[in-house]
Amino acid sequence: MVAEIGGRSFEWGSRTYVMGIVNVTPDSFSGDGLGADLEAAVEQGLRMVREGADMVDVGGESTRPGHVPITTAEEIARVESVVRRLADEAGVPVSIDTYKEEVAAAGIAAGATILNDVWGLTRSPSIADLAARHGCALVVMHNQDGTEYSGDLMDEVMRFLAVAASRAMAAGVPKEKVIVDPGIGFGKTADQNWEVMQRLDELKELGHPVLIGTSRKSFIGKLLDLPVGDRLEGTTATVVAAVLRGADIVRVHDVMQMVRAVRVADRMK
C-alpha cells in the first residue's frame, strides 16, 4: 500500500518512517516548547530532516494534562509561519497537529500535507472533508475524557479508530492516507498505556498505516522514576517495541537517536 504525500511516496510496510516533533508552544510537556521563536522552530525542523526525519509535525497548542487552552487565532499565529517555512525549505511533508478546522485550513494554506487530529474527528469532523479536498493524509488518534473503559481496552480503542477511519474515507480520504494512532498518553492510565503497547500488533487488523507516539511520555517516566529530560533510553525501548509490533510511523523528539534505533529494529523485523 503506497501513499503519495507532499510529493513523496510512502510504501507502508517497507520500513518504519520517522516523524519529528516541532512544538511551537511555551508549555510543552516534553520541555521542548519553542514559544514564538520562529527561527528556532524552523531550524529545529530542518535539523530533524538533516538527522533523517521523513516528515515533521508542527503543533501550536499543548496537549499535556492541565494545559491552558488557547484561541484559534493564537494557535494559527503560532504555527502558520513555521509551517510555511518548513513546507518551503524542509523537502519533506509537513504535518499540522490540531483538532480545530480553522487551524487545519490555515496549515494547509501554508503548505501542510498531513493533518494530525488528536481527537480523531470527534471535535471537528469537517477536518476529514478538508483532508479529502486538498489531498492531505489524515492521522486519527484515539482520545477520550477520563480513563474509564466499559469493556476490553484495546477493543474500545480499535472501535473508536475504525469509526474515525470510516468517517475519513466516507469524506473521500483514500484508505492509504488514513493513519491510525492509538493515543498513547491520552485518556489512559500508565498501566493502560503499557497494555496498548503490548497489543499494538492488533491495530494492523484495521488495515491502515499505524502511527505511534511514545516519546518522553509520563508512563515511561513513572516506570523509571525519571524526569522528561532523562527518558531517552526508555523512549528508545518503546520505539523499538513499536517497530517490531508493526508501527509504520513513530513520532519522536530525538530524531537522530530514533532514526538509528528504527533502522536496527527494521532490520531485526
C-alpha positions in Angstrom: 0.0 0.0 0.0 1.6 3.3 -1.2 0.5 6.8 -0.3 1.6 9.9 -2.1 2.0 12.7 0.5 3.6 16.0 -0.1 5.3 14.9 -3.3 6.8 11.8 -1.7 5.9 8.2 -1.8 5.4 6.2 1.4 5.3 2.5 1.0 3.7 1.2 4.2 5.2 -2.0 5.4 8.5 -1.5 3.6 10.1 0.3 6.5 9.2 2.5 9.5 9.1 6.2 8.9 10.1 8.8 11.5 8.1 12.0 12.2 9.9 14.8 14.1 8.0 16.9 16.6 8.2 20.7 16.4 6.3 22.2 19.4 5.6 25.9 18.8 4.3 26.3 22.4 5.6 27.7 25.6 4.3 24.9 27.7 5.0 21.6 26.1 5.1 18.6 28.4 8.3 17.4 26.9 10.2 20.6 27.8 10.9 21.4 24.1 8.4 24.2 23.5 9.8 27.0 21.4 7.1 29.6 22.0 7.1 32.4 19.5 10.7 31.9 18.2 10.1 31.3 14.5 13.7 30.9 13.6 14.3 28.4 16.4 11.3 26.3 15.3 12.3 26.3 11.7 15.9 25.4 12.5 14.7 22.6 14.7 12.6 21.2 11.9 15.4 21.5 9.4 17.8 19.8 11.8 15.4 17.0 12.2 15.3 16.5 8.5 19.1 16.5 8.3 19.0 13.8 11.0 16.7 11.6 8.9 13.1 12.6 9.7 10.7 11.6 6.9 8.2 14.2 8.0 7.8 16.9 10.6 4.7 17.7 12.8 4.1 21.2 13.9 1.9 21.9 16.9 0.8 25.2 18.4 -1.3 24.1 21.4 0.0 21.9 24.2 -1.9 18.7 24.8 -0.3 18.0 28.2 -2.6 17.3 31.2 -3.7 20.6 32.7 -2.8 22.7 29.7 -4.4 26.1 29.3 -6.5 26.1 26.0 -5.7 28.9 23.6 -7.8 30.7 21.0 -7.9 29.5 17.4 -6.4 32.8 16.3 -3.5 32.4 18.7 -2.9 28.9 17.5 -2.9 29.9 13.9 -0.5 32.8 14.7 1.9 30.3 16.3 2.0 27.7 13.6 1.3 29.4 10.2 4.7 30.9 9.5 6.6 27.8 10.8 4.6 25.5 8.6 5.1 27.8 5.6 8.9 28.0 6.1 9.2 24.2 6.6 7.0 23.4 3.7 9.2 25.6 1.5 12.6 24.5 2.9 12.4 21.1 4.5 11.8 18.9 1.5 9.6 16.5 3.4 5.9 16.6 4.2 4.8 18.9 7.0 2.0 17.9 9.3 -0.2 20.3 11.3 -1.1 18.9 14.8 -4.6 20.3 15.6 -8.2 19.2 16.2 -9.6 22.6 15.0 -10.9 23.0 11.5 -9.8 26.6 11.1 -6.2 25.8 12.2 -6.1 22.8 9.9 -7.3 25.0 7.0 -4.6 27.6 7.8 -2.0 24.9 7.9 -3.0 23.6 4.5 -2.9 27.1 3.1 0.7 27.4 4.5 1.7 24.1 2.8 0.9 21.3 5.3 0.0 18.0 3.6 -0.8 15.9 6.7 -3.5 16.7 9.3 -2.9 15.2 12.7 -6.1 15.2 14.7 -5.6 14.2 18.4 -9.4 13.9 18.8 -10.0 11.5 15.9 -12.6 13.7 14.2 -14.8 13.8 17.3 -14.3 17.6 17.9 -14.2 18.8 14.3 -15.5 16.1 11.9 -15.1 18.5 9.0 -11.3 18.1 9.1 -11.9 14.9 7.1 -13.5 17.0 4.3 -10.6 19.4 4.4 -8.1 16.5 4.1 -10.1 14.9 1.2 -10.5 18.2 -0.7 -6.8 19.1 -0.5 -5.4 15.6 -0.9 -3.8 15.5 2.5 -3.1 12.5 4.7 -5.0 12.4 7.9 -4.0 11.0 11.3 -6.9 10.0 13.5 -5.9 9.4 17.1 -7.9 7.7 19.9 -8.7 10.0 22.7 -11.3 10.4 25.4 -12.1 12.3 28.6 -11.1 10.2 31.6 -9.6 6.7 31.7 -12.7 4.6 32.3 -13.5 1.8 29.8 -16.6 -0.3 29.9 -15.1 -3.3 28.2 -11.8 -4.6 26.8 -9.4 -1.6 26.4 -8.0 -2.5 23.0 -11.4 -3.4 21.6 -12.7 0.0 22.5 -9.6 1.8 21.1 -10.0 -0.1 17.8 -13.7 0.5 17.6 -13.0 4.3 18.0 -10.3 4.2 15.3 -12.5 2.1 13.0 -15.3 4.7 13.2 -12.8 7.6 12.7 -11.2 5.9 9.7 -14.6 5.1 8.1 -15.6 8.7 8.6 -12.4 9.9 6.9 -12.9 7.5 3.9 -16.6 8.5 3.6 -15.4 12.1 3.2 -13.1 11.0 0.4 -9.7 10.4 2.0 -8.1 7.3 0.4 -7.5 4.4 2.7 -3.8 4.5 2.3 -3.8 8.2 3.6 -5.8 7.5 6.7 -3.3 6.8 9.5 -4.5 5.5 12.9 -2.9 6.3 16.2 -3.9 4.5 19.5 -3.2 7.6 21.5 -0.5 6.6 24.0 -0.8 9.0 26.9 -4.3 10.2 26.1 -7.3 9.1 28.1 -5.3 6.2 29.6 -3.5 5.4 32.8 0.1 4.3 32.8 -0.9 0.6 33.0 -3.4 1.1 30.2 -0.7 2.6 28.0 1.5 -0.4 28.6 -1.4 -2.7 27.7 -1.8 -0.8 24.4 1.9 -1.1 23.7 1.8 -4.8 24.3 -1.1 -5.2 21.9 0.0 -2.9 19.2 0.0 -5.6 16.6 -3.8 -5.9 16.9 -4.1 -2.5 15.2 -2.9 -3.9 11.9 -6.4 -5.6 11.7 -7.8 -2.2 10.8 -5.9 -2.2 7.5 -4.5 1.3 7.9 -0.9 2.6 8.5 -0.2 2.9 12.2 1.4 5.9 13.9 2.8 5.6 17.5 3.8 8.4 19.7 5.6 7.5 23.0 8.4 10.0 23.0 9.3 11.2 26.5 5.8 10.4 27.9 4.9 10.1 31.5 4.2 6.3 31.5 8.0 5.9 30.8 8.9 8.4 33.4 6.7 6.7 36.0 8.2 3.3 35.3 11.8 4.6 35.5 11.2 7.4 38.0 12.8 9.9 35.7 12.0 13.4 34.6 11.2 14.3 31.0 14.9 15.1 30.1 16.1 11.7 31.1 13.7 9.4 29.2 15.7 8.9 26.0 16.6 5.2 26.7 13.0 4.4 27.8 11.7 6.1 24.7 14.1 4.1 22.6 12.8 0.9 24.0 9.2 1.7 23.3 10.1 2.9 19.8 11.9 -0.4 19.0 8.9 -2.4 20.5 6.5 -0.4 18.4 8.5 -1.1 15.2 8.6 -4.8 16.0 4.8 -4.8 16.5 4.1 -3.2 13.2 4.2 0.6 13.5 4.5 2.4 10.2 5.4 5.8 11.7 7.0 6.8 15.0 6.5 10.4 16.2 9.6 11.5 18.2 11.5 14.4 19.7 15.0 12.9 19.5 15.2 12.2 15.8 18.9 11.3 15.3 18.8 8.6 18.0 15.4 7.3 17.0 16.4 7.0 13.3 19.3 4.8 14.3 17.1 2.7 16.6 14.4 2.3 13.9 16.9 1.3 11.3 18.2 -1.5 13.6 14.6 -2.6 14.6 13.5 -2.7 10.9 16.5 -4.9 10.1 15.5 -7.2 13.0 11.9 -7.3 11.8 
